[in-house]
Amino acid sequence: MSFFNYFIFTIIISSFGFSNVKGINESKKPFSFQKKTTGVVKSSQNKDLKIELTQLEEDFKSDYNEIKSHYKEKILSIKELQKSEVKDLKKNYNNRRRAIYKKYGVKPPKIGNNSNSGNVLYKPSKESGMMKKTPLKKPIK
């Protein structure tokens, strides 16, 4: 191997050695109530301070959980409203569609009769002037 290859190899090895092993997420600190620190305020130092801090933390947790539960309730009601609006929209669409077919005197196609109803493809005719391509042969005019 040449000197250049050895040089690149040593740079790569040294960069792995100096890299941060723990990763980028090391600096993200959790909320204070999520930390599992014990003994920050010793009971012998100030009992009133410790009682008020624990009460504050309990109030925060209860308010936090209450906000989450209200949010879930609101989301569920919004989802139900969305479902009902979509159902109404589909009914309106189907009624207007039937009215258009009736206006022109055409029977609407039955969905259940044709198994290929979901695979409707546009196939150009020779009169349309489009060229047909086959996978293995040259284009046919």
C-alpha positions as CSV (number, residue, x, y, z in Angstrom):
1,M,0.0,0.0,0.0
2,S,1.1,3.5,-0.7
3,F,1.8,6.2,1.8
4,F,-1.5,7.9,1.0
5,N,-3.5,4.8,1.8
6,Y,-1.7,4.4,5.2
7,F,-2.3,8.1,5.9
8,I,-6.0,7.9,5.2
9,F,-6.3,4.7,7.3
10,T,-4.6,6.3,10.3
11,I,-6.9,9.3,10.0
12,I,-10.0,7.2,10.0
13,I,-8.8,5.1,13.0
14,S,-7.9,8.3,15.0
15,S,-11.3,9.9,14.2
16,F,-13.0,6.9,15.7
17,G,-10.9,7.2,18.7
18,F,-11.7,10.9,19.3
19,S,-15.4,10.6,18.5
20,N,-18.1,10.9,21.1
21,V,-18.9,7.3,22.1
22,K,-22.2,8.2,24.0
23,G,-23.7,10.0,21.0
24,I,-25.5,13.2,20.5
25,N,-28.4,12.7,22.9
26,E,-26.2,13.0,26.0
27,S,-27.0,16.7,26.4
28,K,-30.8,16.2,26.6
29,K,-31.9,16.4,30.2
30,P,-35.4,15.1,31.3
31,F,-37.9,17.3,33.2
32,S,-37.2,17.7,36.9
33,F,-40.0,15.4,37.9
34,Q,-38.6,12.6,35.8
35,K,-35.2,12.6,37.4
36,K,-34.7,10.0,40.1
37,T,-32.7,12.1,42.4
38,T,-33.1,11.4,46.1
39,G,-31.7,13.4,49.0
40,V,-31.5,16.8,47.3
41,V,-33.1,18.3,50.3
42,K,-32.4,16.4,53.5
43,S,-35.3,16.0,55.8
44,S,-33.1,17.2,58.7
45,Q,-32.3,20.5,56.9
46,N,-35.8,21.9,56.2
47,K,-38.9,19.8,56.5
48,D,-41.3,22.5,55.3
49,L,-39.3,23.1,52.1
50,K,-39.3,19.4,51.3
51,I,-43.0,19.1,52.0
52,E,-43.8,22.0,49.7
53,L,-41.5,20.8,46.9
54,T,-43.1,17.3,47.0
55,Q,-46.6,18.9,47.0
56,L,-45.6,21.1,44.0
57,E,-44.3,18.1,42.1
58,E,-47.5,16.1,42.8
59,D,-49.6,19.1,41.7
60,F,-47.6,19.3,38.5
61,K,-48.0,15.6,37.8
62,S,-51.7,15.7,38.3
63,D,-52.2,18.8,36.1
64,Y,-50.0,17.2,33.5
65,N,-52.0,14.0,33.5
66,E,-55.3,16.0,33.4
67,I,-54.1,17.9,30.3
68,K,-53.2,14.7,28.6
69,S,-56.6,13.1,29.4
70,H,-58.5,16.2,28.2
71,Y,-56.5,16.2,25.0
72,K,-57.3,12.5,24.4
73,E,-61.0,13.3,24.9
74,K,-60.9,16.2,22.5
75,I,-59.1,14.1,19.9
76,L,-61.7,11.3,20.1
77,S,-64.6,13.8,19.7
78,I,-62.8,15.4,16.7
79,K,-62.2,12.0,15.1
80,E,-65.9,11.1,15.5
81,L,-66.9,14.4,14.0
82,Q,-64.5,13.7,11.0
83,K,-66.0,10.3,10.5
84,S,-69.6,11.7,10.4
85,E,-68.6,14.4,8.0
86,V,-67.0,11.9,5.7
87,K,-70.1,9.7,5.8
88,D,-72.3,12.8,5.0
89,L,-69.9,13.7,2.1
90,K,-70.0,10.2,0.7
91,K,-73.8,10.2,0.8
92,N,-74.0,13.6,-0.9
93,Y,-71.6,12.4,-3.5
94,N,-73.5,9.2,-4.2
95,N,-76.8,11.1,-4.4
96,R,-75.4,13.7,-6.9
97,R,-73.8,10.9,-8.9
98,R,-77.1,9.1,-9.2
99,A,-78.9,12.3,-10.2
100,I,-76.3,12.9,-13.0
101,Y,-76.8,9.3,-14.3
102,K,-80.6,9.8,-14.1
103,K,-80.4,13.2,-15.9
104,Y,-78.7,11.6,-18.9
105,G,-80.8,8.4,-18.8
106,V,-77.9,6.0,-18.1
107,K,-77.9,3.3,-15.6
108,P,-75.0,3.5,-13.1
109,P,-72.5,0.7,-13.4
110,K,-72.8,-2.0,-10.7
111,I,-69.7,-2.4,-8.7
112,G,-70.2,-6.0,-7.6
113,N,-70.7,-7.5,-11.1
114,N,-67.2,-6.9,-12.5
115,S,-64.2,-8.3,-10.6
116,N,-61.9,-6.0,-12.5
117,S,-63.7,-2.8,-11.5
118,G,-60.7,-1.8,-9.3
119,N,-58.3,-2.3,-12.2
120,V,-59.8,0.0,-14.8
121,L,-57.0,1.0,-17.1
122,Y,-57.0,3.5,-20.0
123,K,-56.4,1.7,-23.2
124,P,-56.0,3.9,-26.2
125,S,-57.6,2.9,-29.4
126,K,-56.1,3.1,-32.9
127,E,-58.4,6.0,-33.7
128,S,-57.0,8.1,-30.8
129,G,-53.6,8.3,-32.6
130,M,-51.7,7.0,-29.6
131,M,-49.0,4.4,-30.1
132,K,-49.3,1.0,-28.4
133,K,-46.1,-0.3,-26.9
134,T,-45.5,-3.9,-26.2
135,P,-42.8,-5.0,-23.8
136,L,-40.7,-7.1,-26.2
137,K,-41.4,-5.7,-29.6
138,K,-41.1,-2.3,-31.3
139,P,-44.0,0.1,-31.0
140,I,-47.0,-0.7,-33.1
141,K,-48.8,2.1,-34.9
